Amino acid sequence: MLKFTEEHEWLKIDGDVATVGITAHAAEQLGDLVYVELPAPGSTFEKNANAATVESVKAASDIYCPLAGEITEVNDAITADPSLVNSDPTGAGWFFKLKLANTADADALMDEEAYNRMIA
């Protein structure tokens, strides 16, 4: 199941784990990324807490934790090569995996159609 937030994050939910990244729209708005800081595995976040930071040639931006949960894995490939987020934001450019505190919370997020209407 694919879900989206108003902060331009996507979540691919499989059971109680969500893979989280930023949308192609967000990556395009940010420009070429030069630095990514990811949360530590095992850390827990409340919904909308600042979980990661990206820096582009234009600005630094916070990446929010879209739902409450615990970070189970991070994508070290994007800290080594931040351009992966620009070239493949919904694939190789994922940020972290989140074990959801409550899977039902995902129901409140947008589907792809609603997200596309928001950015239109």
Buried (B, 14 or more C-beta within 10 A) or exposed (E): EBBBBEBBBBBBBEEEBBBBBBBBBBBEBBEEBEEBEBBEEEEBBEBEBEBBBBBBEEEEBEBBBBBBBBBEBBBEBBBEBBEBBBEBBBEBBBBBBBBBBEBEBBEEBBEEEEBEEEEE
